[in-house]
Amino acid sequence: MTGAVRTLLLLTALVAALPSFASAAEQVDLLLVLAADVSRSIDAEKFQLQREGYATAISDPRVLEAIGSGRNGRIGLTFVEWSGVGSQRVVIDWTMIADAQSAKGFGDRMLEAPRSFADRTSISGAIEFAMGQLARAPFESARRTIDISGDGTNNAGRDVIPARDEASAQGVTINGLVILSQTPLAWNPDHTNPPGGLENYYRDHVIAGPGAFVMAAQSFDSFGQAIVKKMIAEVALMPTIRFPR
């Protein structure tokens, strides 16, 4: 056996004996995309209420208790904002939420980030973008959910139903949080107040997947409490519970 062959065999044996540093993605109980509407019907005051509602809800003790009760005691969370066609942005990238500290850090970053858009309303674009974020998540979970919040119907991009159905076919649940408007938009009343109501519109056109549900906030002021209830239902997999408004 030549010296070169002996050296090669020795190196091969050493490499085989080294521990493997490659590991599977960390398991979480849920991959959750929070997708917030920042279309032009969302004025500055409503935008701030929405951001603060999300930030407060994530750190709510009831939400943290629901997260801690899961098998792994943690979820993967990302926050995106969306508006018209091509107007979607990751505001807070994938973060593991397992305790009060990680939840507070997520909420603080959310409050500090600038507003992304003020365009039309493409719910279909939001779903497609959220699916892309799920595909690149650094964590693994059998449960994947997109949480769409908005105050109007899809009025830009392709029809929302095919986008919804494509996501559902991949085992993704889409839940809806509608923000009801007492006064219709003067220039487009059917956008925020469609025939039959926005809650029914989301139920018929947006939500899909195992246990999918719609919740309604009566106003932007009640948005924070609605988000708390909705996140508890999503994290604890209790979508059939009916919460008082």
N, C-alpha and C positions, 0 to 999 in steps of 0.2 A: 504494500500500500504506500503510495507516494505521500510526501509531506503535505502537498496541497489537498489531497483527498482527506487525509487525517484532520487537517485544519477545518475543512468544510463540514465534516461530520461532527466535529467538536462544536462549531458554531451552531449547527442545526439543533444539537442536543441542548445547548444553552438557551436558545430561543424557545424551544419547546418547554423548558423548565420554568421560564419566566411566567409570573402571574398575568392573567389577561386583564387589561385595563378597560376593555370595552364592556359596557354594561347596558342593560335594557333601560329604556326610558322609565322614569319614576312613575309609579302608579298613583293615581288620584281617584277620588270617588266620582268626580264630574269634571268635564271640560265645558266651561260656560263662556260664551261670547255675549257680552252686554253690548248691544248695538243701539245707539241713541240717535234719534232724529234731530238734526240741526238744520232743517230746511228753513226757507224764508218766512214760514208762518210762525216760527219760533223766534219771538223777539228777545231782546237782551235780558229782560226780567225773567221770562220763561226759561231761557237758557240757563241762567244762574240757579234758578230753583231746581231745574232738572239735574244739573251737576251736583249741587249740594245734596239733593235727594239720594243720588247714587252713593256719594261718598259716605253719607251718614248711615245708609242702609247696610253697607258692607261691614261696618264696624259695630253694628247693632248686636248686643249680647245674644238676642234670640237667633240671629243668623249664625253667629259664631258657635252657638250651642248645636245648631243643626249640622254645621260643618264638622264639629268635633264628634258627633254621634255616628258618623259614617265609618265604614270598615277601615279606611286608611286615615281618617281624620283630617283630610285636606282636599282642596279642590284646585283646579287650574282655572285661572280667570284672566280674561283680556277685555279691554274696553275700547270700542271703536265708535266713531261718529260717522254719520252718513247723511247724504242729501241727494243731489241729482245724479245723472249718469256720470260715472267716473269720479264722483265726489265721495270717496270713502277713505278714512284714515285711521290707523291704529294710534290711539291716544296713549294707552298704557298697554305695553306688550305683555305676553304671557307671564303670569306671576303665580307662585304657589301661595294660597291662602290657607293657613293652618292655625293661626292664633290672632290675638288682638293686635300684636305688633305688626304682623304682615298686612293685616286688614287696614290698619291706620296708615301705613306707608303707602298702600295702594290708593286710598282715599285722598291723602295729602297731595300726591302727584296729580291726581285727577283735578283737584281744585286749582292747581297751579298752571295747568296746561291751557294754552290759548284756544279759542274756538276755531274749529276747522273750516266750516263752510256756511253758506246761507243761500242755497240753490233750491231747485225743485225737489220733489219727493219720489225717489226711486227705491221702493221697498224691494223690488226684484234685485236691484244692484246691491242693496245691503245684504240680502241673503247670499248672493254669489260671493261677495267679499268675505262674509263671515265663514263660508265654507272653505275658502282659501286659508283662513286663519286656523281653522280646525285641522287642516291637512298639514300645517307646519308646526303644530303644537309640540313643545318639548316634553310633554307628559303623555301618559297613556291612560285611557279610561274606556270602559264599555259604554258609558253614557256620555253623549255629546248633545249639547243644547245651545240653541241660538235664542237669545232674548231680545225681541224687537220691540222697542218703544216708539210711539209716534202719535201725532195728532191729526193725521190726514191719510187720504187714500193714495195709492200708487198713481202718479201722474207723469212719470218720466221713465224712459227705458222700456224694456219688454214687459209683457204681461207678467204679473207676479205669480200666477198660479203654476206655470211650468217651472219657475225657479223653486217654488215651494215643493212641488212634487219631486223634483230632482234631488233636493236635499233629503226629503223623507225616504226616498228609495235607497239612500245610503245609510239609513238608520238614525238620522239626526232628527231630534225633536225641535220644533219651532214654537215657542210660546209668544204671546202678545201682551203688551201693556199699552192700552189706549188711553190717551189723555183727552178727556172730553172737553169740548168748547161750548160754552153756553151761548155765545154769539157767533153765528157763521161769518166767515170771511166775506167782506163786501164784494170783492172781485171774483170770488169763486166759492159760493156757499156750500156746494156739494162736496168740496174737498174735505173740509173738517166735519161737516154734518151731512153725510150721504143719506139717501133714502134708507130707512130701516136702522140707521144709527151706525156709528163707527165701530162699536163693539161687534155688531153682527157682520160688518164688512171684514174685520179681522178674522172672525170665526169662519167665514165662508171662503176667504181668499188667502189668508196668511198662515194661520197655524196648521201644524201637521205633526205626525209622528206619535209614538207611544205616549199616552196620557197628556197630549197637548191641551193647553187651555188659554183662555183670554181673561185678563183682569182689567178693570177700569178704574182710573183715577178721576174723580169728579172734577178736578181742577189741577193745575200745576202745584197749587199749595198742598194738596193731599198726595202728591206724587211720591214723596219720601216714604210714607207709611205703606202705600201700595207696593213699592219696591221691596220693602221688608217682608211683607206677606208673600210676595211672589218668589223671592229668593229662598225663603224657608220651604215653600212648596217644591221648588226645583231641586234644591239640595237634598231635602229629605224624601224626595220622590212621593209627594202627597198631592198630586194635582187635582184630585177629586174633592178636596176640602173646599168648602165655600166660606169665604171670609166675609164678615160684615163690612159694608163700605162706610 
